[in-house]
Every structure is written in C-alpha cells, then in structure tokens.
Amino acid sequence: MVRTIFLLLFSTFSFAQSPLYIGLDADMSAVAKEGGVAIQRGALIAIEEINNAGGVLNRPLALITKDHRGNPARGIANIKAFSKQPDLVAVLGGVHTPVALKELPILHENKMIYLDPWAAGTPVVDNGYIPNYVFRISVRDEQAGKVLIKHAKKLGAKKVGLLLESTGWGRSNEKSMTNAATENGIEIAAIEWFNWGQKDLSKEISNLTNQGAEAIMLVANAPEGVVAANSLLKQKEAKGLPIISHWGIAGGAFVEKVGLDNLSKLNLFVLQTYSFTKPTNSSLNSQIIKTYQEMFDSSVTAESIPGAVGTAHAYDLIHILAKAINKANSTNTSEIRSELENLSFHKGLVKTYNPAFTKEKHDALWAEDYIISTFDSQGNLVPQQN
C-alpha cells in the first residue's frame, strides 16, 4: 500500500516547485498499526506547519506511506522502492526494531537518511556504519534498561524475571537490563523467551515466579503483551505481581484486547517518553492537540491521543529535518546528514534539544527523558504520580 499525502490544502503559500518527499516505512495495518498511524499523524502535523510557513527551499513537503506490516522482507522492499523515488530527502521508520535492523544495509548503501521515531533497539543507531545515516528521537534500549530496573527497585523487588520476545529487540533489552540489574544490586531470577504469535505464556510466567521473581520485566509488542497479561491473570501465584513493561504494548490494541476490567486487575507499569498531559512546551502542546483534533479526531483529548510518543517523536523529527535541509541549502542527503549533526538548538515538543544530534551522538533522548506511566480507568496511559 502506497499513499502520497500533500498538505497544501490549507496553506496560503504558493509553491513554484515540485515537492520534496519523506517516505514513511511502518506497520500501518497489522499488529503495531496504532504506532504506525501515530507516527504518520505526527509527521503530517509537522509537514502542514512547515508547508504553511513556506516549505523547505521554497518547496512543499509531502509524505509517501508504505506499509511493511512488521515484516522485514516487506520493509526491505519498501526501502528499495524509496531509493528510486526522485526528490526523497529521508525515510521515517516505524515501531519494529527487527525490521529496521534488516533495512540498515540498503539505507546506507543508498545514503538514505533514516529518522527513527520508535524502534528502540540500541544497534539501530549503534550500527557500525561510518558515516551513520540513522537519527533517533525515541527510547534507546541501553538507557531503557536502567529506567525499568530502577523502577523495579523502587517497588522493592530484589529479584526480577525477564520475559522477552525472541528478536533483536528482545536481545538488546536482555543486555541492557542485565547490566542495569548488576549496577542496582538486583538479581535476575530467570529469563524466558517467547516468539511472535505465541498463544500462551503460562509456562514462562510460572518459571519466573517459581524462581522467585518479585517483578516481571516485559518486552513485547501488543499481541504478545495481551497473551502475557491474560496468562498472568490466570495464575494465583502471580496475582498482583508488578509487570514493568517496555513500551511495545502501547503500539497496538493492547487495551482493547485485554479489556478495561482485566486491565484494572494488573499491576502494570509502562515506559514512555512523552505525555500530552504533562507538557514540556505548553503552548506548542496545546497547538498540536488542536491541530490533531482538526485533522484527525475532533473527540481526542490530551489523555487519549493514541500512541502519543510516536506522534510526538515524529513531529519533532520532521521539524529538525526541515531545519537541516534549509541549513544545507541542498537536497543532497549527505549534506543534510551532516547538518543534522550540527544543528545547535531546537525547541521541540518533547524537549528543548541542545542539540538533538552530534557527530558522536545520534540518539536525542536518554534515561533522564523517560517516564513511567500507568493506565487510567479509561485505558489511557498517564504519567505515574510521584
């Protein structure tokens, strides 16, 4: 599925030249489609603002969306197609670390800028490529492990069990959580792995609790997160056991599938980076909620924007990209890549970046930028009250 979206309808600015394109390569129809749609909407809001202000290099931006459905082979095909697209200045990625990792060789072979607004695997950015064309505003697993383990310690857990999907994302988190546990004096009671599409996790959860786990560290996307939640609810010995989850469950229909009644029975905490209910830039936050309501859903509130982190990250990434293009005064991706490393300041939605990226640092968010959230009675993720 390919969609090209021009946001010129509401613009009073007249463009004399053809658009510059940004490709969106994400899951738009399968298990993480909520995350893909959230990323798309954040990008579209930013693109509308940029076009209304005159575009970049006197040219409008347009978004081309391709659906990889969480499948690495589809992702590779999408990147190959984008590499042939004239006037493409960057690719915006999706939720899945395994897809992004498989795409890295083609992206770098073709000198394609890859903007990562979600996939958290450390090797997506620490990929060994010089020059590195990947720039991320999202969680970095190496940092996430510290935050997740520290929250387990805060809850009083001395032994934790890791329940991890058997992918590059899961392995990235095994390393980060194990290191963080050692630093915090927490024992890893056991590690259990599961596969995409697995329908029951009762055995894995029993193994963790039998080994003395006082909290379960979960790394899963929404479908397997639902299985983990339902499996845990069936076990008396696991009742009330804290589940401290990476944010993959927030990229799909987790709440819908678990149900509000069962959700209220879970002692569940979820890693996040941003909430529209706790803004860092209040005026911009209000402006984006208003635009979101006008463009996509008039009933949405600060609490209910789905996949809020994806929307916020994509919004900031597109604005930073536009600044780099204007500073480069060029559509050459090598020159734009260089300028992304040299922007000194950007007051964004998620934070004020001083700077977002440097030659040595292509991750813009670190442990101090992460928050722990919980689900409210309506199934909305809200920052935990300290």
VOGU-3710 file (C-alpha; in Angstrom, 3 decimals, decimal comma):
1> mvrtiflllf> 0,000/0,000/0,000  1,372/3,372/-1,010  -0,137/6,715/-0,134  1,208/10,110/-1,091  -0,140/12,896/1,079  0,144/16,561/0,177  -0,661/19,055/2,861  -1,210/22,131/0,759  -4,969/22,389/1,102  -4,925/24,828/3,997
11> stfsfaqspl> -1,761/26,619/3,004  -1,873/30,170/1,718  1,676/29,814/0,423  2,135/29,356/-3,319  4,896/26,954/-4,343  6,651/27,222/-7,669  8,457/23,899/-7,452  7,562/20,234/-7,025  7,524/18,597/-3,586  10,325/17,081/-1,598
21> yigldadmsa> 9,310/13,675/-0,310  9,630/11,919/3,016  8,963/8,192/2,999  7,160/6,539/5,895  8,012/2,846/6,267  5,927/1,389/9,100  3,311/-1,134/10,119  0,075/0,523/9,018  -2,292/-2,454/9,040  -1,073/-5,266/11,309
31> vakeggvaiq> -0,245/-5,727/14,991  1,501/-2,382/15,554  -0,668/-0,248/13,298  -1,604/2,108/16,148  2,061/3,031/16,409  2,366/3,441/12,636  -0,684/5,675/12,455  0,581/7,736/15,407  3,904/8,305/13,658  2,139/9,219/10,415
41> rgaliaieei> -0,081/11,756/12,171  2,816/13,425/13,960  4,644/13,731/10,651  1,590/15,143/8,880  1,029/17,789/11,542  4,650/18,900/11,232  4,506/18,871/7,429  1,387/21,043/7,420  3,087/23,586/9,687  6,233/23,614/7,564
51> nnaggvlnrp> 4,290/24,000/4,319  2,149/26,787/5,761  5,370/28,584/6,666  6,787/28,310/3,143  8,091/24,761/2,968  11,800/23,992/2,666  13,929/25,595/-0,052  10,694/27,100/-1,387  9,316/23,595/-1,964  6,499/21,783/-0,146
61> lalitkdhrg> 6,996/18,560/1,739  4,867/15,502/1,019  4,648/12,152/2,778  4,679/8,808/0,955  3,493/5,943/3,174  4,417/2,300/2,642  3,133/-0,492/4,883  5,669/-3,139/5,966  3,198/-4,877/8,334  6,025/-5,725/10,723
71> npargianik> 7,674/-7,947/8,101  11,404/-7,354/7,450  11,153/-8,577/3,845  8,412/-6,043/3,146  10,493/-3,382/4,843  13,487/-4,139/2,638  11,269/-3,958/-0,461  9,894/-0,609/0,716  13,378/0,848/1,225  14,451/-0,353/-2,227
81> afskqpdlva> 11,404/1,381/-3,713  12,106/4,564/-1,772  15,709/4,534/-3,035  14,332/5,024/-6,557  11,975/7,862/-5,581  13,135/11,209/-7,013  13,440/14,081/-4,518  13,251/11,823/-1,457  15,079/13,508/1,435  14,535/10,982/4,237
91> vlggvhtpva> 12,740/7,850/5,415  10,735/7,862/8,629  10,669/4,479/10,342  8,136/2,580/12,415  7,759/0,549/15,596  9,727/-2,619/14,849  13,435/-2,902/15,669  13,825/-6,205/13,737  12,595/-4,510/10,547  14,865/-1,500/10,993
101> lkelpilhen> 17,924/-3,692/11,580  17,379/-5,579/8,324  16,968/-2,321/6,402  20,236/-0,747/7,558  22,497/-2,082/4,758  20,252/-0,781/1,954  19,734/2,551/3,688  23,468/3,147/3,993  24,313/1,772/0,576  21,996/4,405/-0,895
111> kmiyldpwaa> 22,917/7,179/1,571  19,325/7,447/2,766  18,624/9,375/5,962  16,614/7,207/8,361  14,649/9,006/11,067  13,658/6,654/13,888  10,648/7,784/15,984  10,007/4,488/17,799  12,227/1,390/17,267  14,326/1,257/20,439
121> gtpvvdngyi> 16,971/-1,389/19,746  20,405/0,001/20,595  22,014/-1,400/17,387  19,604/0,568/15,171  21,725/3,627/15,948  24,937/1,930/17,111  25,111/0,145/13,783  28,801/0,405/12,878  28,214/2,429/9,710  30,504/5,404/9,057
131> pnyvfrisvr> 29,017/7,802/8,192  25,880/6,859/10,083  22,593/7,854/8,394  20,298/6,906/11,309  18,959/9,565/13,706  16,605/8,689/16,533  14,181/10,529/18,781  12,916/7,617/20,826  13,881/5,260/23,604  17,322/3,674/23,426
141> deqagkvlik> 17,269/0,189/24,968  20,670/0,649/26,577  19,126/3,517/28,535  15,677/1,922/28,919  17,078/-0,958/30,944  18,317/1,473/33,583  14,913/3,120/33,960  12,949/-0,134/34,014  15,218/-1,855/36,544  15,332/1,231/38,759
151> hakklgakkv> 11,536/1,210/38,851  11,577/-2,435/39,946  13,985/-1,463/42,726  11,710/1,440/43,701  8,855/-1,053/44,087  11,011/-3,111/46,437  11,864/-6,010/44,123  15,192/-7,687/44,801  14,760/-10,392/42,148  13,197/-9,851/38,727
161> glllestgwg> 12,284/-12,146/35,857  12,785/-11,143/32,232  10,026/-12,062/29,786  11,400/-11,148/26,369  10,410/-11,572/22,741  12,953/-13,628/20,819  14,092/-10,901/18,412  16,874/-8,359/18,102  14,774/-6,047/20,251  14,461/-8,652/22,984
171> rsneksmtna> 18,177/-9,417/22,904  19,004/-5,719/23,077  16,918/-5,467/26,239  18,369/-8,625/27,781  21,778/-6,972/27,648  20,635/-3,590/28,952  18,506/-4,993/31,790  21,183/-7,465/32,880  23,749/-4,667/33,068  21,326/-2,387/34,903
181> atengieiaa> 20,406/-5,125/37,365  24,067/-5,634/38,252  24,516/-1,881/38,772  21,460/-1,723/41,055  22,052/-4,856/43,107  19,055/-6,638/41,578  19,184/-10,359/40,864  17,900/-11,746/37,556  15,875/-14,721/38,784  15,374/-16,175/35,299
191> iewfnwgqkd> 14,958/-15,234/31,645  12,127/-16,571/29,496  11,835/-16,086/25,741  8,773/-16,191/23,506  8,031/-15,919/19,790  5,787/-13,617/17,816  2,356/-15,192/17,547  2,720/-17,343/20,678  -0,715/-18,009/22,192  0,105/-18,831/25,807
201> lskeisnltn> 2,798/-17,738/28,233  1,620/-19,568/31,357  4,649/-21,869/31,438  7,080/-18,979/31,045  5,415/-16,923/33,774  5,288/-19,933/36,118  9,006/-20,495/35,582  9,730/-16,880/36,512  7,606/-16,939/39,658  8,948/-20,359/40,690
211> qgaeaimlva> 12,461/-18,907/40,505  11,446/-16,179/42,938  10,828/-13,240/40,583  9,249/-10,374/42,513  8,537/-8,400/39,339  8,323/-9,280/35,666  10,186/-7,153/33,144  8,219/-7,438/29,895  9,498/-6,708/26,401  6,652/-7,360/23,974
221> napegvvaan> 4,503/-5,766/21,345  0,749/-5,545/21,856  -0,329/-9,059/20,698  2,124/-10,940/22,905  1,611/-8,367/25,657  -2,067/-9,358/25,694  -1,083/-13,035/25,933  1,280/-12,256/28,829  -1,418/-10,285/30,659  -4,071/-12,985/30,222
231> sllkqkeakg> -1,650/-15,746/31,196  -0,635/-13,870/34,335  -4,226/-13,192/35,367  -4,938/-16,950/35,325  -2,217/-17,715/37,873  -2,944/-17,236/41,571  0,733/-17,160/42,479  1,287/-14,243/40,108  -1,665/-12,160/41,338  -0,583/-8,571/41,973
241> lpiishwgia> 2,926/-9,203/40,700  4,296/-5,979/39,182  4,722/-6,036/35,411  7,199/-3,409/34,281  6,850/-3,179/30,538  8,796/-1,643/27,720  6,534/0,454/25,549  5,831/-2,059/22,773  2,391/-2,796/24,193  1,432/0,852/23,565
251> ggafvekvgl> 1,838/0,484/19,794  -1,219/-1,700/19,209  -4,633/-2,757/20,520  -3,428/-3,884/23,952  -6,141/-2,161/25,986  -8,907/-3,204/23,603  -7,837/-6,864/23,670  -7,185/-7,110/27,412  -10,335/-5,189/28,353  -10,720/-2,470/30,955
261> dnlsklnlfv> -11,899/-4,846/33,668  -8,861/-7,114/33,358  -6,576/-4,122/32,901  -7,656/-2,802/36,307  -6,525/-6,096/37,884  -2,974/-5,773/36,588  -0,160/-4,079/38,490  1,231/-2,740/35,245  3,780/-0,002/34,529  4,810/1,143/31,041
271> lqtysftkpt> 7,867/3,027/29,816  7,133/6,246/27,919  8,946/9,418/26,875  6,122/11,909/26,497  2,570/12,600/27,563  0,345/15,357/26,219  -0,998/15,589/29,797  2,396/16,683/31,122  3,836/19,048/28,502  7,337/20,445/28,434
281> nsslnsqiik> 6,313/23,152/25,954  2,755/24,054/26,958  1,839/26,397/24,105  3,137/24,021/21,420  1,462/21,073/23,166  -1,913/22,861/23,084  -1,413/23,866/19,463  -0,702/20,294/18,376  -3,709/18,884/20,233  -5,900/21,458/18,461
291> tyqemfdssv> -4,413/20,602/15,058  -4,772/16,881/15,788  -8,458/17,411/16,549  -8,938/19,393/13,320  -7,070/16,938/11,104  -7,855/13,520/12,552  -10,249/13,233/15,507  -12,329/16,029/16,997  -13,034/13,997/20,148  -9,429/13,351/21,135
301> taesipgavg> -8,036/14,717/24,393  -4,556/15,077/25,838  -5,143/11,799/27,685  -6,482/9,822/24,742  -4,158/10,550/21,817  -3,253/7,001/20,753  0,434/6,138/20,524  1,272/9,615/21,831  5,019/9,031/21,860  5,037/8,153/18,159
311> tahaydlihi> 3,142/11,320/17,297  5,419/13,496/19,424  8,692/11,956/18,220  7,738/12,086/14,540  6,630/15,710/14,893  9,986/16,770/16,322  11,997/14,705/13,820  10,295/16,273/10,795  10,853/19,802/12,079  14,516/19,063/12,797
321> lakainkans> 14,905/17,535/9,322  13,397/20,667/7,745  15,876/22,854/9,622  18,765/20,700/8,411  17,594/20,871/4,784  17,329/24,650/4,938  20,717/24,951/6,596  22,291/22,667/3,986  20,555/24,662/1,241  20,534/21,384/-0,629
331> tntseirsel> 18,537/18,201/-1,155  21,714/16,119/-1,159  21,284/13,591/1,637  24,979/13,566/2,533  24,874/17,321/3,111  21,593/17,105/5,044  23,022/14,293/7,186  25,994/16,491/8,054  23,729/19,379/9,058  21,634/17,098/11,286
341> enlsfhkglv> 24,821/16,639/13,310  25,425/20,381/13,506  22,114/21,983/14,489  22,791/23,776/17,743  19,306/24,214/19,187  15,690/23,236/18,629  12,763/23,957/20,932  10,597/20,950/20,219  7,529/19,283/21,625  9,230/16,504/23,589
351> ktynpaftke> 12,066/18,680/24,876  14,415/21,517/24,030  17,312/19,907/22,186  20,755/21,403/22,905  21,468/19,875/20,420  19,426/16,900/19,225  22,380/15,220/17,497  26,138/15,483/17,157  28,744/13,561/15,172  29,181/11,235/18,141
361> khdalwaedy> 25,538/11,075/19,281  22,620/10,137/17,028  20,187/9,497/19,887  18,324/12,561/21,133  16,624/11,067/24,219  18,336/9,497/27,215  17,320/7,931/30,531  16,533/11,280/32,144  13,952/11,893/29,396  11,982/8,692/30,073
371> iistfdsqgn> 8,936/8,393/32,312  6,951/5,538/33,833  3,237/5,581/33,064  0,196/3,609/34,141  -3,221/3,016/32,586  -6,103/5,067/33,964  -9,674/3,777/34,314  -10,371/4,586/30,666  -7,307/2,723/29,396  -5,268/5,839/28,683
381> lvpqqn> -1,562/5,947/29,517  -0,804/8,724/32,000  2,455/9,540/33,818  2,706/7,889/37,195  2,258/10,299/40,076  5,418/10,536/42,159
//
